[in-house]
Amino acid sequence: MLKNIVEGIAGAAVMAAAFVTPFLNSRRARWGATDDEVNKTLPGDDLVPNSKGGYNHAITIRASTAKVWPWLVQLGQGRGGFYSYDSLENLVGCNIHSADRIIPEFQNIEIGHRILIHPSGQGYTIASIAPQRMLVLLERVDTQSGKTFKLTKKMPDKYLNQSWVLFLEKIDRSTTRLISRSRNDWSQSLVNTLVFGILGPISLVMDRKMLLGIKKRAEASVKRTKAAAV
């Protein structure tokens, strides 16, 4: 409990810094990512062809893709959490409790399954999966009717179209590169401009912490496995 509070305070400080230094957000939006990774075409990019904002984050994990993948599979509210600043997420009622272990009952996911970020039902739908390789999440909604829509049809007057891709690149048998990419498109309005102006810097901080959380957990799992084998 104390650890979560301390981490929450630290996270709030980082967010405050992001708000007062908006000129650095372009750098924060590509935290850890190389030029090649930022420019690399990833599965799911086509789901949001006209992105107005987002980020490309990346981190090196000293663990195989097989060791990293289970932590991605159990992401979600009511599942394994997001390994980020739980206490800050819970201030807005997300009820997130990030796991420090692999949870067997949350290891089976399929296209069409929902990955929630809030108990209200807000979240993403799984659009594509390639085990130990990539997880593509999508949120596409007509914000007037609350219904989903297809890009092949006429765009709603008010809409939100977001993709979130978690991509694993094998470096060698014991090293993985994890890329987190968000692409966002929304109907132009004062409300959306204000919302994304606030949520943008927050998402940069939360995603960075999530990648660090996955790295910490996956590498700790490798160490436990090695210790048990001795």
Secondary structure, 3 states (H helix, E strand, C coil): CHHHHHHHHHHHHHHHHHHHCHHHHHHHCCCCCCHHHHHCCCCCHHHCCCCCEEEEEEEEECCCHHHHHHHHHCCECCCCECCCCHHHHHCCCCCCCCCCCCCHHHCCCCCCCEEECCCCCCEEEEEEEECCCEEEEEEEEECCCCCCCCCCCCCCCCEEEEEEEEEEEEEECCEEEEEEEEEEEECCCHHHHHHHHHHHHHHHHHHHHHHHHHHHHHHHHHHHHHHHHC
